Amino acid sequence: IFENLLEFRPELCVDAGKQGLLQWLLRRLKAKIPFDANKLYASELLSILLQQTQENKLLLGDIDGIDVLLQQLSHYKRHDPQSAEEQEMMENLFNVLISSLIVPVNREKFLKGEGLQLMNLMLREKKMSRNGSLKVLDHAMNGPDGKDNCMKFVDILGLRTIFPLFMKTPSKNQHVVSIVASMLRNCKGQQRQRLLSKFTENDYEKVDRLMELHFKYLEKVEQVESNTKEDEEEEESYLKRLDGGLFTLQLVDFILLEACAGCPPAVKQRVTRILSQRRASLKTIRHIMREYAGNLGDAGDSEWREAEQQHILQLIDKF
């Protein structure tokens, strides 16, 4: 009944939160009993309550909900769910955590609650929780509010976990690429140097991988473009291209530009050589990045977007 009411009348979500439903659901999840259908329902309701309203995202942080979610998810660090229903509950908990991280203050709570360490361990353990932990890291580290989480991720040796995935995980490329791009945006000083040094080690294998990803996603985008109707609106066409691979291509090329600007000249030489071998040019990358700079979306405030735009345009000039 609750579920139907909340889906058909989203305005009830705020009232339900104020009346104590969030606390009650968290208590159900925390109950020291084996997994049952009630825990699954509690996770589903929690997911609906958080998706719909900003107030409930804030409330979850205020009532220590981030810690409760991390405690419940920590079970899946070394154990896979025992049934499809339990797997669904685990995925709901990851989604609730991701929804809550839209609010900057919850990112601080996630950081203090050692959420980064838990997600990093999940990635290393290679269990079913790996996919959810990648998505959580992506949301915790992106945009201007992800700075502290990015710096801490480097400190806890997260680079040793994320770069092996960067080298070989085709289905999760988007999240891995996004995490690396966020770190390049947000890391300063020693952490940034440690990150950039990754692109020069092992005979520039990360640069080769970036180029491989560049051509892979460029091909996907060109395929979408070839199917574009002539009378299609520009915005509609851009959104289709984003969905079809442009979003990841932009991030791959952003990482390329940052690596070329921040690493020794040999990195840029490597990129230029691979481009000429493939009969491609720097112009394509510059064009993709100019379009990216002009469409930064709604991340951060207008001041941050303007600074980010200027930074990208400077990277293009240096490239």
C-alpha positions in Angstrom: 0.0 0.0 0.0 2.8 2.4 1.0 4.6 1.8 -2.2 1.6 2.5 -4.4 0.7 5.6 -2.5 4.2 7.0 -2.8 4.6 6.3 -6.5 1.2 7.8 -7.4 1.5 10.8 -4.9 5.2 11.7 -4.7 4.3 14.7 -2.5 3.6 12.2 0.3 7.2 11.3 0.4 8.2 14.4 2.4 5.4 13.9 4.9 6.3 10.2 5.3 9.9 11.2 6.0 8.8 13.7 8.6 6.5 11.2 10.3 9.4 8.9 11.0 9.1 6.4 8.1 12.8 6.7 7.2 13.9 5.8 10.8 11.4 2.9 10.9 12.7 1.5 7.6 16.3 1.8 8.7 15.5 -0.1 11.9 14.0 -2.9 9.8 17.1 -3.1 7.7 19.4 -3.1 10.8 17.4 -5.9 12.5 19.8 -8.7 13.3 17.7 -11.4 11.5 18.5 -13.3 8.3 17.4 -11.8 5.0 13.6 -11.9 4.5 10.9 -10.3 2.3 10.4 -7.5 4.8 14.0 -6.3 4.4 13.5 -6.3 0.6 10.3 -4.2 0.9 12.1 -1.8 3.3 14.9 -1.3 0.8 12.4 -0.7 -2.0 10.4 1.9 0.0 13.6 3.6 1.1 14.7 3.9 -2.6 11.4 5.5 -3.6 11.4 7.9 -0.6 14.9 9.1 -1.5 14.5 9.3 -5.3 11.6 11.7 -5.1 12.8 14.4 -2.7 15.8 16.5 -1.6 14.4 16.7 2.0 14.6 12.9 2.5 18.2 12.8 1.2 19.1 15.4 3.9 17.0 13.6 6.5 18.8 10.3 5.8 22.1 12.0 6.5 20.8 13.6 9.7 19.6 10.3 11.2 22.9 8.5 10.5 21.4 6.7 7.6 24.7 6.7 5.6 26.4 4.7 8.4 23.5 2.2 8.5 23.7 1.7 4.7 27.4 1.2 4.8 27.0 -1.3 7.7 24.4 -3.3 5.8 26.4 -3.2 2.5 29.6 -4.3 4.3 28.2 -7.8 4.5 28.5 -8.1 0.7 32.2 -7.2 0.7 33.1 -10.9 1.0 29.8 -12.7 0.5 27.5 -12.7 -2.5 23.7 -12.5 -2.0 22.1 -16.0 -1.6 19.1 -15.4 -3.8 17.7 -13.1 -6.5 15.6 -11.3 -3.9 18.6 -10.6 -1.7 20.6 -9.4 -4.7 17.7 -7.0 -5.4 17.9 -5.7 -1.9 21.6 -5.1 -2.1 21.1 -3.2 -5.4 18.4 -1.1 -3.7 20.8 -0.2 -0.9 23.4 0.9 -3.4 20.8 3.0 -5.2 19.7 4.6 -1.9 23.3 5.5 -1.1 23.9 6.9 -4.6 20.7 9.0 -4.3 21.9 10.4 -0.9 25.3 11.4 -2.3 23.7 14.1 -4.5 23.6 16.2 -1.3 27.1 17.5 -0.6 26.8 17.1 3.2 26.2 13.4 2.8 29.4 13.1 0.8 31.2 14.3 4.0 29.4 11.7 6.1 30.3 9.0 3.5 33.9 10.1 3.7 33.9 10.1 7.6 32.1 6.8 7.7 35.0 5.2 5.7 32.7 4.6 2.7 35.6 5.0 0.3 37.6 2.2 2.1 34.6 -0.1 1.9 34.0 0.5 -1.8 37.7 0.0 -2.5 37.7 -3.3 -0.7 34.6 -4.4 -2.6 36.3 -3.7 -5.9 39.3 -5.8 -4.8 37.2 -8.7 -3.6 35.5 -9.2 -7.0 32.1 -10.2 -5.7 28.7 -9.2 -7.0 28.9 -5.9 -5.0 31.7 -4.7 -7.4 29.3 -3.1 -9.9 27.4 -1.2 -7.2 30.6 0.0 -5.5 31.9 1.4 -8.8 28.7 3.5 -9.3 28.9 4.7 -5.7 32.5 5.8 -6.1 31.6 7.6 -9.4 28.9 9.6 -7.6 30.9 10.3 -4.5 33.9 11.7 -6.4 32.4 13.6 -9.3 31.9 17.4 -9.6 33.3 20.1 -7.3 31.8 18.5 -4.2 33.8 15.3 -4.8 37.2 16.9 -4.1 37.8 15.5 -0.6 36.7 12.0 -1.6 39.1 12.1 -4.6 42.0 13.2 -2.5 41.3 10.5 0.1 40.8 7.8 -2.6 44.4 8.4 -3.7 45.6 8.3 0.0 44.0 4.9 0.6 45.8 3.5 -2.4 42.7 3.4 -4.6 44.8 4.0 -7.7 46.0 0.4 -7.3 42.4 -0.8 -7.5 41.0 1.5 -10.2 43.7 1.3 -12.8 43.7 -2.5 -13.3 39.9 -2.1 -14.0 40.7 0.8 -16.3 43.0 -1.6 -18.3 40.5 -4.4 -18.7 36.8 -3.8 -17.8 34.8 -3.2 -21.0 31.3 -3.3 -19.5 32.0 -0.9 -16.7 34.2 1.5 -18.7 31.9 4.5 -18.2 32.2 4.5 -14.4 35.9 3.8 -14.3 36.7 6.5 -16.9 34.5 8.9 -15.0 36.3 8.2 -11.7 39.7 8.8 -13.3 38.4 12.0 -14.9 37.0 13.2 -11.5 40.4 12.6 -9.8 42.2 14.6 -12.5 39.7 17.4 -12.0 39.8 17.4 -8.2 43.3 16.2 -7.0 46.0 18.7 -6.3 49.6 18.5 -5.1 51.1 15.2 -4.3 47.9 13.2 -5.0 47.7 14.7 -8.5 51.4 13.8 -9.2 50.8 10.2 -8.1 47.8 10.1 -10.4 49.7 11.5 -13.4 52.6 9.2 -12.9 50.3 6.3 -13.7 50.2 7.4 -17.4 54.0 7.0 -17.7 54.5 3.6 -16.0 54.8 0.2 -17.8 55.8 1.7 -21.2 52.8 4.1 -21.3 50.2 1.3 -21.3 47.5 3.6 -19.9 48.1 6.0 -22.8 47.7 3.2 -25.2 44.5 2.1 -23.4 43.2 5.7 -23.6 43.7 5.8 -27.3 42.0 2.4 -27.7 39.0 3.7 -25.8 39.1 7.0 -27.8 38.7 5.1 -31.1 36.2 2.6 -29.7 33.8 5.4 -28.5 34.5 7.6 -31.5 33.3 4.8 -33.7 30.1 4.4 -31.6 29.4 8.1 -31.8 29.9 8.2 -35.6 27.5 5.3 -35.9 24.8 7.3 -34.0 25.5 10.4 -36.2 25.1 8.4 -39.4 21.6 7.4 -38.2 20.6 11.0 -37.3 17.6 12.4 -39.2 18.0 15.6 -41.1 15.1 17.4 -39.3 16.2 16.4 -35.8 16.6 19.2 -33.2 20.2 20.0 -32.3 19.6 19.3 -28.6 17.8 16.0 -29.3 20.7 14.9 -31.6 23.3 15.9 -28.9 21.4 13.9 -26.2 21.3 10.9 -28.5 25.0 11.1 -29.2 25.7 11.4 -25.4 23.7 8.2 -24.8 25.4 6.5 -27.7 28.9 6.9 -26.3 29.8 10.7 -26.6 29.7 11.1 -22.8 32.4 8.5 -22.3 34.3 9.7 -25.3 34.4 13.3 -23.8 35.8 12.0 -20.5 38.4 9.8 -22.3 39.6 12.8 -24.3 39.5 15.0 -21.2 41.9 12.5 -19.5 44.1 12.5 -22.6 44.4 16.3 -22.6 45.2 16.3 -18.9 47.8 13.6 -19.3 49.4 15.4 -22.2 49.6 18.7 -20.3 50.7 17.3 -17.0 53.1 14.4 -17.9 56.5 14.5 -19.7 56.5 15.2 -23.5 56.8 11.5 -24.3 53.1 11.1 -23.5 52.0 13.6 -26.1 54.5 12.1 -28.6 52.9 8.7 -27.9 49.4 10.1 -28.6 50.5 11.8 -31.8 52.2 8.7 -33.0 49.2 6.5 -32.5 46.9 9.0 -34.2 49.1 9.1 -37.2 49.3 5.3 -37.4 45.5 5.3 -37.4 45.4 8.2 -39.9 43.5 10.3 -37.4 44.3 13.8 -36.2 44.5 16.0 -33.1 41.7 18.1 -34.6 39.0 15.5 -33.9 40.0 15.5 -30.2 40.1 19.3 -30.1 36.6 19.4 -31.7 35.1 16.9 -29.2 36.6 18.9 -26.3 35.3 22.2 -27.5 31.8 20.8 -27.7 32.3 19.4 -24.2 33.4 22.8 -22.8 30.3 24.3 -24.3 28.0 21.8 -22.6 29.1 21.2 -19.1 25.5 20.7 -17.8 24.4 21.6 -14.3 27.3 20.4 -12.2 28.5 22.9 -9.6 27.6 26.6 -9.6 28.0 29.0 -12.5 31.4 30.1 -11.2 32.7 26.5 -11.1 31.4 25.8 -14.6 33.0 29.0 -16.0 36.4 28.1 -14.4 36.1 24.5 -15.7 35.3 25.8 -19.1 38.3 28.0 -19.2 40.5 25.2 -17.9 39.3 22.9 -20.7 39.9 25.6 -23.4 43.4 26.1 -22.0 44.1 22.4 -22.3 42.9 22.4 -25.9 45.2 25.4 -26.7 48.2 23.4 -25.2 47.3 20.2 -27.1 
